[in-house]
Amino acid sequence: MNALTQLPVIVQTVGLLILSNVFMTFAWYAHLKNLNDKPWWIAALTSWGIALFEYLFQVPANRIGHTELSLAQLKVMQEVITLSVFLPFAVFYMHENVKLDFLWAGLCLVGAVYFMFRGA
């Protein structure tokens, strides 16, 4: 048994989803900065190549997570992780300004997490 499988399911799931979301965010948005002068199909093919790595982490994350979490819990967890990964990407990589709306969106997700996990 390797060290990764000895971690609690929630830790394995969150860790893999964070890695998946890093690749997903770059696949979805980095082309706006790095390939904006290239034809759209080059950006699409590049994004598909990056997205392969997203799926290599996302599929095992959801399979591991679904052993203890409901589908709805996995989805809400995914959305929280997505926003958590997107914010530093937007600020540090894309040089976007932080807006108060990020805080409000985050608070809405905290509410979603509460309702989805309160009976768990």
N, CA, C and O atoms as CSV, one atom per row, in Angstrom:
chain,resi,resn,atom,element,x,y,z
A,1,MET,N,N,0.862,-1.190,0.000
A,1,MET,CA,C,0.000,0.000,0.000
A,1,MET,C,C,0.896,1.238,0.000
A,1,MET,O,O,1.781,1.367,0.846
A,2,ASN,N,N,0.669,2.140,-0.941
A,2,ASN,CA,C,1.532,3.325,-0.987
A,2,ASN,C,C,1.013,4.412,-0.050
A,2,ASN,O,O,-0.105,4.330,0.460
A,3,ALA,N,N,1.831,5.416,0.165
A,3,ALA,CA,C,1.507,6.475,1.126
A,3,ALA,C,C,0.261,7.255,0.732
A,3,ALA,O,O,-0.488,7.702,1.600
A,4,LEU,N,N,0.029,7.426,-0.576
A,4,LEU,CA,C,-1.139,8.191,-1.026
A,4,LEU,C,C,-2.438,7.513,-0.618
A,4,LEU,O,O,-3.376,8.184,-0.187
A,5,THR,N,N,-2.505,6.202,-0.747
A,5,THR,CA,C,-3.752,5.496,-0.418
A,5,THR,C,C,-3.989,5.417,1.084
A,5,THR,O,O,-5.084,5.051,1.511
A,6,GLN,N,N,-2.994,5.748,1.892
A,6,GLN,CA,C,-3.174,5.765,3.339
A,6,GLN,C,C,-3.788,7.075,3.823
A,6,GLN,O,O,-4.236,7.168,4.966
A,7,LEU,N,N,-3.809,8.076,2.965
A,7,LEU,CA,C,-4.426,9.352,3.329
A,7,LEU,C,C,-5.935,9.195,3.343
A,7,LEU,O,O,-6.471,8.354,2.621
A,8,PRO,N,N,-6.641,9.994,4.157
A,8,PRO,CA,C,-8.104,9.933,4.141
A,8,PRO,C,C,-8.647,10.252,2.736
A,8,PRO,O,O,-8.039,11.005,1.976
A,9,VAL,N,N,-9.777,9.672,2.421
A,9,VAL,CA,C,-10.402,9.846,1.099
A,9,VAL,C,C,-10.584,11.320,0.773
A,9,VAL,O,O,-10.317,11.729,-0.357
A,10,ILE,N,N,-11.022,12.114,1.708
A,10,ILE,CA,C,-11.268,13.538,1.448
A,10,ILE,C,C,-9.964,14.245,1.071
A,10,ILE,O,O,-9.969,15.118,0.202
A,11,VAL,N,N,-8.857,13.884,1.707
A,11,VAL,CA,C,-7.556,14.500,1.404
A,11,VAL,C,C,-7.092,14.090,0.010
A,11,VAL,O,O,-6.619,14.927,-0.760
A,12,GLN,N,N,-7.225,12.803,-0.317
A,12,GLN,CA,C,-6.866,12.335,-1.659
A,12,GLN,C,C,-7.704,13.058,-2.712
A,12,GLN,O,O,-7.183,13.517,-3.728
A,13,THR,N,N,-9.004,13.150,-2.454
A,13,THR,CA,C,-9.919,13.760,-3.418
A,13,THR,C,C,-9.599,15.231,-3.625
A,13,THR,O,O,-9.489,15.687,-4.763
A,14,VAL,N,N,-9.450,15.974,-2.542
A,14,VAL,CA,C,-9.156,17.411,-2.641
A,14,VAL,C,C,-7.818,17.638,-3.336
A,14,VAL,O,O,-7.714,18.506,-4.202
A,15,GLY,N,N,-6.805,16.878,-2.973
A,15,GLY,CA,C,-5.494,17.047,-3.594
A,15,GLY,C,C,-5.528,16.807,-5.097
A,15,GLY,O,O,-4.974,17.585,-5.873
A,16,LEU,N,N,-6.186,15.720,-5.500
A,16,LEU,CA,C,-6.283,15.423,-6.932
A,16,LEU,C,C,-7.140,16.451,-7.659
A,16,LEU,O,O,-6.838,16.811,-8.797
A,17,LEU,N,N,-8.201,16.925,-7.020
A,17,LEU,CA,C,-9.039,17.947,-7.662
A,17,LEU,C,C,-8.315,19.281,-7.790
A,17,LEU,O,O,-8.534,20.011,-8.757
A,18,ILE,N,N,-7.467,19.603,-6.840
A,18,ILE,CA,C,-6.670,20.833,-6.967
A,18,ILE,C,C,-5.749,20.721,-8.182
A,18,ILE,O,O,-5.674,21.640,-8.998
A,19,LEU,N,N,-5.050,19.591,-8.297
A,19,LEU,CA,C,-4.178,19.393,-9.460
A,19,LEU,C,C,-4.983,19.442,-10.753
A,19,LEU,O,O,-4.570,20.079,-11.722
A,20,SER,N,N,-6.119,18.774,-10.768
A,20,SER,CA,C,-6.985,18.779,-11.946
A,20,SER,C,C,-7.396,20.194,-12.316
A,20,SER,O,O,-7.385,20.559,-13.492
A,21,ASN,N,N,-7.755,20.987,-11.323
A,21,ASN,CA,C,-8.224,22.344,-11.585
A,21,ASN,C,C,-7.123,23.277,-12.057
A,21,ASN,O,O,-7.390,24.221,-12.802
A,22,VAL,N,N,-5.904,23.029,-11.640
A,22,VAL,CA,C,-4.796,23.837,-12.158
A,22,VAL,C,C,-4.700,23.623,-13.670
A,22,VAL,O,O,-4.605,24.584,-14.433
A,23,PHE,N,N,-4.724,22.367,-14.093
A,23,PHE,CA,C,-4.672,22.079,-15.529
A,23,PHE,C,C,-5.921,22.605,-16.241
A,23,PHE,O,O,-5.825,23.166,-17.332
A,24,MET,N,N,-7.094,22.423,-15.621
A,24,MET,CA,C,-8.335,22.883,-16.231
A,24,MET,C,C,-8.303,24.396,-16.456
A,24,MET,O,O,-8.671,24.879,-17.527
A,25,THR,N,N,-7.867,25.126,-15.456
A,25,THR,CA,C,-7.845,26.585,-15.554
A,25,THR,C,C,-6.901,27.035,-16.665
A,25,THR,O,O,-7.229,27.939,-17.433
A,26,PHE,N,N,-5.738,26.411,-16.750
A,26,PHE,CA,C,-4.821,26.762,-17.833
A,26,PHE,C,C,-5.398,26.364,-19.189
A,26,PHE,O,O,-5.262,27.106,-20.162
A,27,ALA,N,N,-6.040,25.200,-19.260
A,27,ALA,CA,C,-6.629,24.765,-20.535
A,27,ALA,C,C,-7.731,25.720,-20.981
A,27,ALA,O,O,-7.855,26.017,-22.169
A,28,TRP,N,N,-8.520,26.194,-20.041
A,28,TRP,CA,C,-9.668,27.034,-20.386
A,28,TRP,C,C,-9.291,28.483,-20.669
A,28,TRP,O,O,-9.897,29.124,-21.527
A,29,TYR,N,N,-8.286,29.010,-19.949
A,29,TYR,CA,C,-8.077,30.455,-20.003
A,29,TYR,C,C,-6.692,30.927,-20.413
A,29,TYR,O,O,-6.565,32.066,-20.861
A,30,ALA,N,N,-5.650,30.120,-20.286
A,30,ALA,CA,C,-4.293,30.602,-20.574
A,30,ALA,C,C,-4.123,30.999,-22.041
A,30,ALA,O,O,-3.303,31.859,-22.362
A,31,HIS,N,N,-4.892,30.377,-22.922
A,31,HIS,CA,C,-4.779,30.727,-24.340
A,31,HIS,C,C,-5.176,32.174,-24.599
A,31,HIS,O,O,-4.754,32.758,-25.597
A,32,LEU,N,N,-5.982,32.762,-23.715
A,32,LEU,CA,C,-6.365,34.166,-23.882
A,32,LEU,C,C,-5.149,35.082,-23.770
A,32,LEU,O,O,-5.108,36.155,-24.372
A,33,LYS,N,N,-4.173,34.648,-22.999
A,33,LYS,CA,C,-2.954,35.430,-22.828
A,33,LYS,C,C,-1.855,34.960,-23.781
A,33,LYS,O,O,-1.183,35.780,-24.409
A,34,ASN,N,N,-1.673,33.656,-23.890
A,34,ASN,CA,C,-0.516,33.113,-24.595
A,34,ASN,C,C,-0.738,32.842,-26.070
A,34,ASN,O,O,0.221,32.832,-26.841
A,35,LEU,N,N,-1.960,32.626,-26.478
A,35,LEU,CA,C,-2.218,32.260,-27.866
A,35,LEU,C,C,-3.234,33.174,-28.538
A,35,LEU,O,O,-3.845,32.792,-29.537
A,36,ASN,N,N,-3.421,34.372,-28.005
A,36,ASN,CA,C,-4.460,35.260,-28.560
A,36,ASN,C,C,-4.141,35.743,-29.976
A,36,ASN,O,O,-5.015,36.264,-30.668
A,37,ASP,N,N,-2.904,35.571,-30.399
A,37,ASP,CA,C,-2.540,35.962,-31.763
A,37,ASP,C,C,-2.531,34.774,-32.734
A,37,ASP,O,O,-2.172,34.924,-33.902
A,38,LYS,N,N,-2.929,33.600,-32.243
A,38,LYS,CA,C,-2.972,32.382,-33.064
A,38,LYS,C,C,-4.420,32.073,-33.452
A,38,LYS,O,O,-5.347,32.545,-32.793
A,39,PRO,N,N,-4.622,31.295,-34.501
A,39,PRO,CA,C,-5.989,30.887,-34.857
A,39,PRO,C,C,-6.636,30.101,-33.712
A,39,PRO,O,O,-5.950,29.460,-32.916
A,40,TRP,N,N,-7.967,30.165,-33.646
A,40,TRP,CA,C,-8.689,29.532,-32.537
A,40,TRP,C,C,-8.419,28.035,-32.465
A,40,TRP,O,O,-8.381,27.473,-31.371
A,41,TRP,N,N,-8.230,27.375,-33.610
A,41,TRP,CA,C,-8.063,25.922,-33.598
A,41,TRP,C,C,-6.726,25.513,-32.983
A,41,TRP,O,O,-6.614,24.422,-32.424
A,42,ILE,N,N,-5.725,26.365,-33.078
A,42,ILE,CA,C,-4.451,26.084,-32.395
A,42,ILE,C,C,-4.657,26.174,-30.893
A,42,ILE,O,O,-4.170,25.335,-30.135
A,43,ALA,N,N,-5.381,27.194,-30.473
A,43,ALA,CA,C,-5.698,27.321,-29.045
A,43,ALA,C,C,-6.522,26.123,-28.569
A,43,ALA,O,O,-6.293,25.610,-27.474
A,44,ALA,N,N,-7.476,25.677,-29.386
A,44,ALA,CA,C,-8.321,24.537,-29.012
A,44,ALA,C,C,-7.489,23.261,-28.879
A,44,ALA,O,O,-7.639,22.523,-27.905
A,45,LEU,N,N,-6.620,22.998,-29.842
A,45,LEU,CA,C,-5.785,21.795,-29.776
A,45,LEU,C,C,-4.831,21.841,-28.584
A,45,LEU,O,O,-4.622,20.835,-27.906
A,46,THR,N,N,-4.256,23.014,-28.339
A,46,THR,CA,C,-3.373,23.176,-27.180
A,46,THR,C,C,-4.155,22.955,-25.889
A,46,THR,O,O,-3.682,22.277,-24.977
A,47,SER,N,N,-5.343,23.528,-25.818
A,47,SER,CA,C,-6.184,23.360,-24.633
A,47,SER,C,C,-6.572,21.906,-24.418
A,47,SER,O,O,-6.598,21.430,-23.283
A,48,TRP,N,N,-6.872,21.198,-25.496
A,48,TRP,CA,C,-7.192,19.767,-25.374
A,48,TRP,C,C,-5.995,18.992,-24.826
A,48,TRP,O,O,-6.154,18.089,-24.004
A,49,GLY,N,N,-4.814,19.348,-25.282
A,49,GLY,CA,C,-3.613,18.683,-24.766
A,49,GLY,C,C,-3.429,18.913,-23.276
A,49,GLY,O,O,-3.070,17.994,-22.541
A,50,ILE,N,N,-3.672,20.131,-22.833
A,50,ILE,CA,C,-3.573,20.439,-21.405
A,50,ILE,C,C,-4.696,19.744,-20.642
A,50,ILE,O,O,-4.483,19.238,-19.540
A,51,ALA,N,N,-5.887,19.720,-21.228
A,51,ALA,CA,C,-7.052,19.126,-20.561
A,51,ALA,C,C,-6.884,17.627,-20.335
A,51,ALA,O,O,-7.493,17.074,-19.419
A,52,LEU,N,N,-6.075,16.961,-21.146
A,52,LEU,CA,C,-5.813,15.542,-20.905
A,52,LEU,C,C,-5.289,15.339,-19.487
A,52,LEU,O,O,-5.700,14.409,-18.793
A,53,PHE,N,N,-4.384,16.210,-19.065
A,53,PHE,CA,C,-3.821,16.090,-17.719
A,53,PHE,C,C,-4.873,16.416,-16.657
A,53,PHE,O,O,-4.869,15.835,-15.572
A,54,GLU,N,N,-5.766,17.340,-16.976
A,54,GLU,CA,C,-6.887,17.614,-16.072
A,54,GLU,C,C,-7.651,16.320,-15.799
A,54,GLU,O,O,-7.924,15.988,-14.645
A,55,TYR,N,N,-7.991,15.598,-16.849
A,55,TYR,CA,C,-8.778,14.374,-16.705
A,55,TYR,C,C,-8.001,13.256,-16.022
A,55,TYR,O,O,-8.594,12.423,-15.337
A,56,LEU,N,N,-6.687,13.227,-16.198
A,56,LEU,CA,C,-5.880,12.207,-15.534
A,56,LEU,C,C,-5.904,12.363,-14.014
A,56,LEU,O,O,-5.642,11.400,-13.293
A,57,PHE,N,N,-6.213,13.556,-13.524
A,57,PHE,CA,C,-6.363,13.781,-12.078
A,57,PHE,C,C,-7.837,13.782,-11.654
A,57,PHE,O,O,-8.176,13.297,-10.575
A,58,GLN,N,N,-8.703,14.322,-12.500
A,58,GLN,CA,C,-10.113,14.468,-12.159
A,58,GLN,C,C,-10.836,13.128,-12.054
A,58,GLN,O,O,-11.617,12.922,-11.126
A,59,VAL,N,N,-10.590,12.227,-12.984
A,59,VAL,CA,C,-11.299,10.940,-12.968
A,59,VAL,C,C,-10.960,10.147,-11.706
A,59,VAL,O,O,-11.881,9.695,-11.024
A,60,PRO,N,N,-9.671,9.954,-11.359
A,60,PRO,CA,C,-9.408,9.237,-10.104
A,60,PRO,C,C,-9.909,9.995,-8.874
A,60,PRO,O,O,-10.350,9.378,-7.904
A,61,ALA,N,N,-9.845,11.321,-8.909
A,61,ALA,CA,C,-10.345,12.106,-7.769
A,61,ALA,C,C,-11.815,11.813,-7.509
A,61,ALA,O,O,-12.221,11.577,-6.372
A,62,ASN,N,N,-12.605,11.832,-8.572
A,62,ASN,CA,C,-14.042,11.589,-8.400
A,62,ASN,C,C,-14.342,10.135,-8.047
A,62,ASN,O,O,-15.273,9.867,-7.287
A,63,ARG,N,N,-13.580,9.204,-8.578
A,63,ARG,CA,C,-13.785,7.794,-8.226
A,63,ARG,C,C,-13.444,7.549,-6.763
A,63,ARG,O,O,-14.177,6.860,-6.055
A,64,ILE,N,N,-12.330,8.116,-6.315
A,64,ILE,CA,C,-11.943,7.971,-4.905
A,64,ILE,C,C,-12.960,8.679,-4.021
A,64,ILE,O,O,-13.432,8.114,-3.035
A,65,GLY,N,N,-13.299,9.919,-4.375
A,65,GLY,CA,C,-14.229,10.699,-3.564
A,65,GLY,C,C,-15.603,10.062,-3.460
A,65,GLY,O,O,-16.238,10.118,-2.407
A,66,HIS,N,N,-16.066,9.455,-4.550
A,66,HIS,CA,C,-17.422,8.877,-4.560
A,66,HIS,C,C,-17.547,7.650,-3.664
A,66,HIS,O,O,-18.654,7.164,-3.434
A,67,THR,N,N,-16.414,7.140,-3.151
A,67,THR,CA,C,-16.505,6.029,-2.199
A,67,THR,C,C,-17.059,6.482,-0.855
A,67,THR,O,O,-17.570,5.666,-0.088
A,68,GLU,N,N,-16.962,7.796,-0.558
A,68,GLU,CA,C,-17.463,8.312,0.719
A,68,GLU,C,C,-18.359,9.534,0.575
A,68,GLU,O,O,-19.078,9.883,1.511
A,69,LEU,N,N,-18.328,10.187,-0.582
A,69,LEU,CA,C,-19.082,11.419,-0.773
A,69,LEU,C,C,-20.169,11.215,-1.817
A,69,LEU,O,O,-20.040,10.387,-2.719
A,70,SER,N,N,-21.236,11.982,-1.677
A,70,SER,CA,C,-22.292,11.923,-2.680
A,70,SER,C,C,-21.856,12.692,-3.927
A,70,SER,O,O,-20.892,13.457,-3.902
A,71,LEU,N,N,-22.577,12.472,-4.995
A,71,LEU,CA,C,-22.293,13.186,-6.238
A,71,LEU,C,C,-22.437,14.694,-6.040
A,71,LEU,O,O,-21.621,15.472,-6.536
A,72,ALA,N,N,-23.471,15.100,-5.318
A,72,ALA,CA,C,-23.689,16.531,-5.053
A,72,ALA,C,C,-22.549,17.115,-4.218
A,72,ALA,O,O,-22.116,18.240,-4.468
A,73,GLN,N,N,-22.064,16.370,-3.240
A,73,GLN,CA,C,-20.943,16.846,-2.433
A,73,GLN,C,C,-19.687,16.994,-3.291
A,73,GLN,O,O,-18.947,17.967,-3.151
A,74,LEU,N,N,-19.451,16.036,-4.169
A,74,LEU,CA,C,-18.304,16.142,-5.074
A,74,LEU,C,C,-18.409,17.379,-5.958
A,74,LEU,O,O,-17.418,18.074,-6.186
A,75,LYS,N,N,-19.611,17.651,-6.454
A,75,LYS,CA,C,-19.797,18.800,-7.353
A,75,LYS,C,C,-19.551,20.117,-6.625
A,75,LYS,O,O,-18.876,21.001,-7.153
A,76,VAL,N,N,-20.087,20.253,-5.428
A,76,VAL,CA,C,-19.884,21.496,-4.676
A,76,VAL,C,C,-18.414,21.649,-4.304
A,76,VAL,O,O,-17.868,22.750,-4.375
A,77,MET,N,N,-17.774,20.557,-3.909
A,77,MET,CA,C,-16.346,20.609,-3.599
A,77,MET,C,C,-15.563,21.066,-4.822
A,77,MET,O,O,-14.651,21.886,-4.710
A,78,GLN,N,N,-15.917,20.536,-5.986
A,78,GLN,CA,C,-15.265,20.913,-7.240
A,78,GLN,C,C,-15.396,22.419,-7.496
A,78,GLN,O,O,-14.426,23.069,-7.887
A,79,GLU,N,N,-16.580,22.966,-7.278
A,79,GLU,CA,C,-16.799,24.390,-7.545
A,79,GLU,C,C,-15.995,25.262,-6.590
A,79,GLU,O,O,-15.464,26.295,-6.998
A,80,VAL,N,N,-15.899,24.863,-5.328
A,80,VAL,CA,C,-15.098,25.620,-4.364
A,80,VAL,C,C,-13.625,25.583,-4.763
A,80,VAL,O,O,-12.939,26.604,-4.727
A,81,ILE,N,N,-13.149,24.409,-5.140
A,81,ILE,CA,C,-11.753,24.276,-5.564
A,81,ILE,C,C,-11.511,25.075,-6.838
A,81,ILE,O,O,-10.468,25.713,-6.984
A,82,THR,N,N,-12.467,25.043,-7.759
A,82,THR,CA,C,-12.322,25.804,-8.998
A,82,THR,C,C,-12.117,27.286,-8.716
A,82,THR,O,O,-11.206,27.902,-9.269
A,83,LEU,N,N,-12.954,27.861,-7.861
A,83,LEU,CA,C,-12.812,29.280,-7.535
A,83,LEU,C,C,-11.512,29.544,-6.780
A,83,LEU,O,O,-10.873,30.576,-6.983
A,84,SER,N,N,-11.122,28.613,-5.911
A,84,SER,CA,C,-9.883,28.774,-5.144
A,84,SER,C,C,-8.651,28.735,-6.039
A,84,SER,O,O,-7.665,29.420,-5.765
A,85,VAL,N,N,-8.697,27.949,-7.095
A,85,VAL,CA,C,-7.584,27.888,-8.042
A,85,VAL,C,C,-7.651,29.062,-9.019
A,85,VAL,O,O,-6.626,29.624,-9.406
A,86,PHE,N,N,-8.877,29.423,-9.411
A,86,PHE,CA,C,-9.047,30.485,-10.403
A,86,PHE,C,C,-8.575,31.843,-9.887
A,86,PHE,O,O,-7.960,32.600,-10.639
A,87,LEU,N,N,-8.842,32.164,-8.646
A,87,LEU,CA,C,-8.489,33.492,-8.120
A,87,LEU,C,C,-6.994,33.774,-8.231
A,87,LEU,O,O,-6.626,34.800,-8.803
A,88,PRO,N,N,-6.104,32.909,-7.708
A,88,PRO,CA,C,-4.673,33.222,-7.889
A,88,PRO,C,C,-4.237,33.201,-9.356
A,88,PRO,O,O,-3.356,33.966,-9.748
A,89,PHE,N,N,-4.843,32.337,-10.164
A,89,PHE,CA,C,-4.540,32.313,-11.593
A,89,PHE,C,C,-4.891,33.660,-12.230
A,89,PHE,O,O,-4.095,34.236,-12.972
A,90,ALA,N,N,-6.083,34.144,-11.931
A,90,ALA,CA,C,-6.543,35.404,-12.515
A,90,ALA,C,C,-5.663,36.574,-12.078
A,90,ALA,O,O,-5.335,37.447,-12.881
A,91,VAL,N,N,-5.289,36.584,-10.815
A,91,VAL,CA,C,-4.520,37.707,-10.278
A,91,VAL,C,C,-3.052,37.636,-10.685
A,91,VAL,O,O,-2.499,38.613,-11.191
A,92,PHE,N,N,-2.421,36.487,-10.467
A,92,PHE,CA,C,-0.971,36.400,-10.654
A,92,PHE,C,C,-0.555,36.042,-12.081
A,92,PHE,O,O,0.504,36.474,-12.536
A,93,TYR,N,N,-1.357,35.270,-12.787
A,93,TYR,CA,C,-0.975,34.867,-14.138
A,93,TYR,C,C,-1.584,35.780,-15.199
A,93,TYR,O,O,-0.909,36.195,-16.141
A,94,MET,N,N,-2.863,36.084,-15.030
A,94,MET,CA,C,-3.548,36.909,-16.032
A,94,MET,C,C,-3.521,38.396,-15.679
A,94,MET,O,O,-3.937,39.228,-16.485
A,95,HIS,N,N,-3.039,38.736,-14.491
A,95,HIS,CA,C,-2.915,40.118,-14.029
A,95,HIS,C,C,-4.259,40.850,-13.991
A,95,HIS,O,O,-4.346,42.029,-14.334
A,96,GLU,N,N,-5.287,40.142,-13.575
A,96,GLU,CA,C,-6.617,40.732,-13.389
A,96,GLU,C,C,-6.676,41.377,-12.010
A,96,GLU,O,O,-5.968,40.963,-11.092
A,97,ASN,N,N,-7.506,42.371,-11.873
A,97,ASN,CA,C,-7.705,43.004,-10.577
A,97,ASN,C,C,-8.644,42.166,-9.722
A,97,ASN,O,O,-9.607,41.583,-10.219
A,98,VAL,N,N,-8.346,42.117,-8.423
A,98,VAL,CA,C,-9.236,41.438,-7.484
A,98,VAL,C,C,-10.455,42.319,-7.289
A,98,VAL,O,O,-10.338,43.526,-7.077
A,99,LYS,N,N,-11.621,41.704,-7.361
A,99,LYS,CA,C,-12.868,42.445,-7.187
A,99,LYS,C,C,-13.609,41.902,-5.989
A,99,LYS,O,O,-13.474,40.730,-5.637
A,100,LEU,N,N,-14.384,42.752,-5.373
A,100,LEU,CA,C,-15.179,42.343,-4.228
A,100,LEU,C,C,-16.151,41.225,-4.599
A,100,LEU,O,O,-16.558,40.447,-3.736
A,101,ASP,N,N,-16.517,41.142,-5.848
A,101,ASP,CA,C,-17.423,40.078,-6.293
A,101,ASP,C,C,-16.834,38.691,-6.060
A,101,ASP,O,O,-17.585,37.737,-5.855
A,102,PHE,N,N,-15.490,38.554,-6.086
A,102,PHE,CA,C,-14.870,37.269,-5.774
A,102,PHE,C,C,-15.211,36.853,-4.346
A,102,PHE,O,O,-15.488,35.682,-4.086
A,103,LEU,N,N,-15.191,37.805,-3.430
A,103,LEU,CA,C,-15.543,37.515,-2.040
A,103,LEU,C,C,-16.989,37.068,-1.937
A,103,LEU,O,O,-17.285,36.074,-1.272
A,104,TRP,N,N,-17.894,37.787,-2.585
A,104,TRP,CA,C,-19.318,37.424,-2.511
A,104,TRP,C,C,-19.563,36.050,-3.122
A,104,TRP,O,O,-20.332,35.255,-2.580
A,105,ALA,N,N,-18.918,35.771,-4.238
A,105,ALA,CA,C,-19.055,34.450,-4.862
A,105,ALA,C,C,-18.521,33.366,-3.924
A,105,ALA,O,O,-19.121,32.300,-3.784
A,106,GLY,N,N,-17.397,33.652,-3.290
A,106,GLY,CA,C,-16.826,32.710,-2.328
A,106,GLY,C,C,-17.748,32.459,-1.153
A,106,GLY,O,O,-17.882,31.322,-0.700
A,107,LEU,N,N,-18.382,33.502,-0.658
A,107,LEU,CA,C,-19.325,33.336,0.452
A,107,LEU,C,C,-20.537,32.518,0.034
A,107,LEU,O,O,-21.060,31.735,0.827
A,108,CYS,N,N,-20.985,32.690,-1.190
A,108,CYS,CA,C,-22.091,31.859,-1.695
A,108,CYS,C,C,-21.674,30.397,-1.724
A,108,CYS,O,O,-22.462,29.515,-1.383
A,109,LEU,N,N,-20.439,30.140,-2.131
A,109,LEU,CA,C,-19.955,28.762,-2.154
A,109,LEU,C,C,-19.805,28.192,-0.753
A,109,LEU,O,O,-20.054,27.005,-0.544
A,110,VAL,N,N,-19.406,29.010,0.206
A,110,VAL,CA,C,-19.341,28.548,1.594
A,110,VAL,C,C,-20.733,28.103,2.048
A,110,VAL,O,O,-20.876,27.079,2.716
A,111,GLY,N,N,-21.748,28.874,1.684
A,111,GLY,CA,C,-23.120,28.477,1.994
A,111,GLY,C,C,-23.489,27.169,1.323
A,111,GLY,O,O,-24.130,26.317,1.939
A,112,ALA,N,N,-23.096,26.997,0.074
A,112,ALA,CA,C,-23.375,25.754,-0.638
A,112,ALA,C,C,-22.687,24.569,0.044
A,112,ALA,O,O,-23.280,23.499,0.181
A,113,VAL,N,N,-21.459,24.760,0.464
A,113,VAL,CA,C,-20.727,23.693,1.159
A,113,VAL,C,C,-21.458,23.348,2.453
A,113,VAL,O,O,-21.642,22.171,2.765
A,114,TYR,N,N,-21.870,24.353,3.198
A,114,TYR,CA,C,-22.581,24.108,4.457
A,114,TYR,C,C,-23.816,23.235,4.216
A,114,TYR,O,O,-24.004,22.221,4.888
A,115,PHE,N,N,-24.642,23.627,3.270
A,115,PHE,CA,C,-25.878,22.881,3.044
A,115,PHE,C,C,-25.607,21.477,2.491
A,115,PHE,O,O,-26.349,20.544,2.796
A,116,MET,N,N,-24.568,21.319,1.693
A,116,MET,CA,C,-24.300,20.025,1.089
A,116,MET,C,C,-23.671,19.050,2.080
A,116,MET,O,O,-23.872,17.840,1.969
A,117,PHE,N,N,-22.908,19.567,3.054
A,117,PHE,CA,C,-22.186,18.687,3.974
A,117,PHE,C,C,-22.770,18.681,5.384
A,117,PHE,O,O,-22.242,17.958,6.229
A,118,ARG,N,N,-23.801,19.422,5.688
A,118,ARG,CA,C,-24.287,19.541,7.057
A,118,ARG,C,C,-24.797,18.246,7.653
A,118,ARG,O,O,-24.729,18.066,8.868
A,119,GLY,N,N,-25.297,17.355,6.852
A,119,GLY,CA,C,-25.782,16.090,7.397
A,119,GLY,C,C,-24.792,14.961,7.272
A,119,GLY,O,O,-25.072,13.830,7.668
A,120,ALA,N,N,-23.625,15.267,6.718
A,120,ALA,CA,C,-22.656,14.191,6.440
A,120,ALA,C,C,-21.930,13.748,7.693
A,120,ALA,O,O,-21.085,12.855,7.634
